[in-house]
Amino acid sequence: MKRIIITTVIMLVLSAASVFGQRSTVPNSARQGAQQARIAQGAGSGELTRRETRVLEREQKKIQIEKRLAQADGKVTPAEKRFLRREQNRASRHIARQKHDRQGR
């Protein structure tokens, strides 16, 4: 359990560092860090199982990769911004659902 928490905190710090280092071409850049914090809190409190934590972290990593790809050409189009916002909304719902489910416990 400590390993998961430590890993999550490290990922949170790294994502926060990358958020502050990026230009604000993608709306809600800090949202990634906030969602990582929600995952870390859920893992620490026992609201999320190890598997749920892994799945949610993988989803956040995928979104981070999609952001980098969108920024690769130097211009984030409105369609790319919509796509990223939609992915973050979906990830947020997944986090909320997993933190508040009672199955398997």
Secondary structure as the mmCIF struct_conf table of DSSP 4:
data_model
#
loop_
_struct_conf.conf_type_id
_struct_conf.id
_struct_conf.beg_label_comp_id
_struct_conf.beg_label_asym_id
_struct_conf.beg_label_seq_id
_struct_conf.end_label_comp_id
_struct_conf.end_label_asym_id
_struct_conf.end_label_seq_id
HELX_RH_AL_P HELX_RH_AL_P1 LYS A 2 GLY A 21
BEND BEND1 GLN A 22 GLN A 22
TURN_TY1_P TURN_TY1_P1 SER A 24 THR A 25
BEND BEND2 VAL A 26 VAL A 26
TURN_TY1_P TURN_TY1_P2 PRO A 27 ALA A 30
HELX_RH_AL_P HELX_RH_AL_P2 ARG A 31 SER A 45
TURN_TY1_P TURN_TY1_P3 GLY A 46 GLY A 46
BEND BEND3 GLU A 47 LEU A 48
HELX_RH_AL_P HELX_RH_AL_P3 ARG A 50 GLN A 71
TURN_TY1_P TURN_TY1_P4 ALA A 72 ASP A 73
BEND BEND4 GLY A 74 GLY A 74
HELX_RH_AL_P HELX_RH_AL_P4 PRO A 78 HIS A 100
TURN_TY1_P TURN_TY1_P5 GLN A 103 GLY A 104
#
